[in-house]
Amino acid sequence: MTDSNPDGPSHAAASPTSEASATSPDDRAPPEPPHQENHSEHGHKSIIALSVAALGVVYGDIGTSPLYALRECFSGAHGLPVTETNIFGVLSLIFWSLTLSVSIKYVLYVLRADNHGEGGELALMALALTHGSDAKWRKKIIILLGLFGAALLYGDGMLTPAVSVLSAVEGLTVVTSRLEHVVLPITCLLLCGLFLAQKRGTGKIGAIFGPVMVLWFCTIALLGLGQLLQEPRILTSLNPVYAVQFFMKNGLHGMVVLGAVFLVITGGEALYADMGHFGPQPIRVSWFFFVGPALLLNYLGQGALLLQSPELAESPFFSLAPRWALLPLVLLSTCATIIASQALISGAFSVTRQATMLGYLPRFEVRHTSAHEIGQIYVPLVNWVLMISTILLVLSFQSSTRLAAAYGVAVTTSMLITTALAYVVARKAWKWSAPLALSVTIIFFCVDLAFFSSTVLKIPQGGWVPLLVGAAMLTVMLTWHRGRGLVAERIVEEIIPIDDFVEVLHVEMPARVPGTAVFMTSNSDGTPPPLMQNFRFNRVVHKQVILLTVVTEQVPYVDVSKRVDVTDLGHGFIRIVAHYGFMEQPDLTEILRRPDTPSPPLDHTTFFLGREALRLTERGGMARWRKFLYAFLLRNSAKATTFFGLPSDRVIEIGGQIDL
């Protein structure tokens, strides 16, 4: 028998029988949409306070890029000679990359794509679907792009902690070369501690994230400024002419180095993905007035240092600090990289829940680690997979330089996808004219394509890792979605309309036993199979029967006033359709306690769920290997009882068999 629930929640963008994630009933999020509450709180906070808070969540990844980005341009596998021309050219590329890709594209353009306060690939996909064309082939392309962009986050979530923490700990070798042998063990211990701490949630340590990152950005800005004052002519590198001359001189080698330059903007996509936590305005303020200038000062300072001391190209960041400050800088860098890693791990948790609610992943155990912040969740399975994968990457590549060679391919692919989906939103949601939307898209697409082309060259050196992870996750998502659709079709083939079932009751006059029975159904018109089976074998029907359908909408949150639709079908039958956003967690006991729904005492209520045995057949619809994959996912998905927050002692599962 496989633990399934084909009569579970239906999803607007998924199959009618898509499953959702599981969460412990004792750790459930509050029934009211916390997101709405958070935004009302934000209205009472200053932009400065929110901007400081955003530093600890939004800018961790891009903020730690100075540790390794410029170093990889001059001392990596394809490093350039440390000449004045190359230094000026690389710094010009860094400045214009930050300006075009981060400041203009993400901060000023993509942040406008506000899906009820939420951002990220799946939110952008849902927004594009809501306002996009009705053509099925276009919707399929939008879904495929959005899912692949989300899938790539898992590969990024493995690489970012590995390369960030390892690059910080490698600073010990600058203090003394005798510590080189402890770099890998310390990195692995720090990563283990980071992942083991996830189950406690980020609430307790989150309060110090912002101040630590303020200290970090102030420190790197001062380090860069000190060196810049010694070589002020480095400021002329901001002239784009140096970037053009760089490519004219270095040719194909220049494109290879562009893949290292790209490291300065990895993490830029987090500005949009984390928009729901703070809103676009604090993110814009913190970038333009604090983060952006701090990063630029540090990169200019590193360039100025290399002009004076080219031999320091293997560690220009730590070489900015005086000898006495090296150890404190290593400790601060380690803290900053851990914060950067935390943001990616939390992002993987969030994407997992979103994909599950939209019907593209099976139910996972999801624990809410905060009673107030909906974004603070913990997904044990995802956490352990990320931890094992990250440590294996550290042990396999053994240096941040080798890891950096694998870094960036997934991010550039995700940026291309964001540009494509943003075009749909600009045309359909913002009502931009075709020439305007196309012009903006072409500019960003050319920039993204240049970075993509440069990082593709990294595939043989390890860039295949995030692409393989993304492709595997996309396969899982599409297989789960298709499998649930086929299961739904098999159920619909045998389901009868509820009106016909009521007519049968009039003829056969079964016993109507006291109490209330709640039957989960994904079909808002048909009779749930557990109801039919209970009637067929037990010849009884409860006096009150509630047919409950859960629908996931193409928005992050649904207004509480629009949560349920209630229809009295007569003869003791009531149909309830509960609407949830893809960022929300269904709570069916809360639905039944609402004043606008029947409110039977739980001790007089019985919940009926389906428990089906899946039998693989030669019927078409999906390749046999995908059927095996779907069956495996189904067997290992979390219990439907815990996901819906149902009291386990009031649940009856009725078995059946489905041919797939």
Secondary structure, DSSP 4 states (H G I P E B T S, - for coil): -----TTS-EETTS-TT----EE-GGGPPPSS-HHHHHHHHHTTS-HHHHHHHHHTTTSHHHHTGGGTHHHHHHHSTTPPP--HHHHHHHHHHHHHHIIIIIIIIIIIIGGG--BTTB-SHHHHHHHHHHHS-S-HHHHHHHHHHHHHHHHHHHHHHHHHHHHHHHHHHTTHHHH-GGGGGGHHHHHHHHHHHHHHGGGG-SHHHHHHHHHHHHHHHHHHHHHHHHHHTT-GGGGGGGSHHHHHHHHHHHTHHHHHHHHHHGGGGTTTTHHHHTHHHH-HHHHHHHIIIIIHHHHHHHHHHHHHHHHH-GGGTTSHHHHTS-GGGHHHHHHHHHHHHHHHHHHHHHHHHHHHHHHHHTTSS---EEEE--SS-TT-EE-HHHHHHHHHHHHHHHHHH-SHHHHHHHSSHHHHHHHHHHHHHHHHHHHHTS---HHHHHHHHHHHHHHHHHHHHHHHTTGGGTTHHHHHHHHHHHHHHHHHHHHHHHHHHHHHHH--BHHHHHHHHHHH--EEEEEEEEEE-S-SSB--HHHHHHHHHH-EEEEEEEEEEEEE-SSS---GGGSEEEEEEETTEEEEEEEE-TTS---HHHHHHSTTS----GGGEEEEEEEEEEE--S-SSS-HHHHHHHHHHHHTSPPHHHHTT--GGGEEEEEEEEE-
